[in-house]
Amino acid sequence: MSSITLPTALLSLPPATRALTGALFILSSLLFVLRLSLDPKDIKGIFGASGDNTLVFPWLVLLPGNVVWYPWTLVTAAFVETNLIEFLISLFTLPLAGRYLERVWGQVEFLKFVGVTVLASNIIAVVVNVLESIVLGDKALFMYGMSYHGLMGLQVGFLVAFTQLIPEHQVQVFGGLAKVRVKSLPMLYVTVSNVACLIGYQSPYILIQFGWLASWFYLRFIKLNEGGEFRGDRSETFAFSSWFPPFAQKYVARVSLFVFNLAIRFKILKPWTDIESGSAGGFSGTPGGARAEAERRRAMALKALDQRMATSSSKPSSAAGPSSQTPSPRMATVASMAGQPVASSSGEEIELQEGDKGKGKEKE
């Protein structure tokens, strides 16, 4: 019986996932080797009671006060795990989630998602630390006393992506004791982050919150979908308010709509309706949006019409008059563009419509 080794498992992964997993293994191992040369007593004497020996390597982990000199750590620090448990969790989740998403999205889109989520969450963390050092007046702690590292931000980003793709899929947790829907997992992870930050573990757990926001924003407004025909996800099931309990959703929706309109005013985002007027760069809807819904209905109607034509052609025709002829798919398409019904060979009418024109604006 052949055994599966780590190199064999890596080779079975898609290229981008394999490269990211290799980076995680190499950079985390490098930190482990470098830490063997450090004396814990010396570290405590230099950096205080915390004794965080990762602070000795600002070129490997993200240190807010030194990011100007080591800007690459905004990306590479995500692939540096500082303890064995976090390393094993990341070594399991990265190949598992990456393999699925890379095959669904493709290599380029998957790498874009990883890059945006990691980079944005780390930049936000640095900005927050700078503000904390100014407001609280503790530069030593917030600029040079804590480091950011690990895949926590990207892990919650993977959960957000799964929420978009397979929201109702159920997974077993705690050894099968409970089943949780995929769309509930991101907020459970964010709750862990909130608790950890409240008890004093801002680094690195706050990256979970930033990774959640960055990945949702990218998938909601920026990511190209389905052959690059449209950007973002306009479905209400992926709105920002959907992450919150039902009793709070309407209040969150009002606040998020205000922020969305504010972003439009300052030209950070473009209105959803821009794509309808044909302007480049606008954000179109998802398959749940009005335009995509109309395309789905048109495709279903054309398929039904083709099936009727195939059935009719197999039966002997009793009349040759023009009134008994079945319209061609081209005629059906033209009629559907005009919003007119199409007569079938049996005298029935197949109504091909655009999307519900009376439907109100979708929520942000």
Secondary structure, DSSP 8 states (H G I E B T S, - for coil): -----HHHHHHTS-HHHHHHHHHHHHHHHHHHHHHTT--HHHHHHHH-TT--GGGG-TTTSB-GGGTTT-TTHHHHGGG---SHHHHHHHHHHHHHHHHHHHHHH-HHHHHHHHHHHHHHHHHHHHHHHHHHHHHH--HHHHHHS--B-SSHHHHHHHHHHHHHH-TT-EEEETTTTEEEEGGGHHHHHHHHHHHHHHTT-HHHHHHHHHHHHHHHHIIIII-EETTTTEES---GGGSGGGGS-HHHHHHHHHHHHHHHHHHHHTTSS--GGGGGGT-TT-----TTSHHHHHHHHHHHHHHHHHHHHHHHHTS--S--SGGG----HHHHHHHHHHT-EEE-TTS-EEE---S-TT------
